[in-house]
Amino acid sequence: MRRLLVLMGLVGLVVLIPIAGVAQDATPEAQPEAAAGDMARTIPAYVFPYDSEGLNAGLTVTANVSGVCGFESLMTPGRPDAWDCLGENNQVYDPCFENPFAPPAESGEAPGEVACMTSPFADEVVLLALTAPLDRDKETTPGNDAESWNLPWGLELAGGERCLLLADIDVVLAGEAVHYDCADGGTILGDVDRGQPVWTVMYLADGATETTLADVAVAWS
């Protein structure tokens, strides 16, 4: 079972970080008032809390803590700059991102900090001051199989709903694990189908009695 990330000041999923995400490829040419079925493809996007000036100006620091980061992120597996960290009082922070613009620490210097976030749609971070250097040969977090748990951290559906990957699978419906909770109260069952340029998911709206096939507009990592 995956662990639930608890950070101070958990925010809603309806706030987008200014310039915090960068699409992996060029964004398709916009089409005015395009309907969900008009999308050419799902856009993969990455979150970057830091820019060349330091922490992104659009982010608000809610807490400063200290701790260590020794495992790969559970929420954003596969990103070498993302970590599963342990702070004060054994508090888990995941994902925490390195500053790619920071110079390497010299011998004897403090190892620096990472920025920990609750979701790709949040505008608040916890800054975790490292008490030990990052181990570039990071370990796989016990119980985490990146090959079988390769799901986007956040999804924005074509209808505008924003959904966040759950840290634990607590509910199974019709034999399908519920992997995502959405800001409007809906849920996503099973895996993300990436077999076509426009990815799809089985979406269960709040109060609905049946799922619908929903297009994914943006997938955040």
C-alpha angles and dihedrals in degrees: 000000000000119000122249114241112229117189131169113267100016106205134208123264095242098081118089120205110241108246090343095123127056122193115240092226133023112291113251116252108277119249116205113245092354114181123228092261091055094067114118095205146334112275116226112212137184131214118231114182092182133061131180090282094053128258111019110267091228093064128089121212110225098178144003116218138158131231149117134281116205108143137065116261117269093203098047104026116184096033107116091202094055124086144187103228137189118216137179118324088017091289112167118224118189130198106023118171131212123230102248091195096055115106116241113271114256122229109288094016125119110268095237133233144287130214116235122202137187097213141351088252096055126103096200129083140183114223112219116199109213117236091191132030119266113265106229089202090063118186126239109254110251110264093018118118106183092194094057096034100049098137128142115260092230137009131204110200124214089253091058099257114141118212130190127210112248119234092218134033102231100152132051119188123188088347092304122115116236103235101168141043117203129214093241093055097264127124138213120229126207128347131331110262106226096170093111133043088257107056119218138203137190103252124195111195120215108277094006121135096210139034126248130207107250128193118232113228099182131012115200126208 
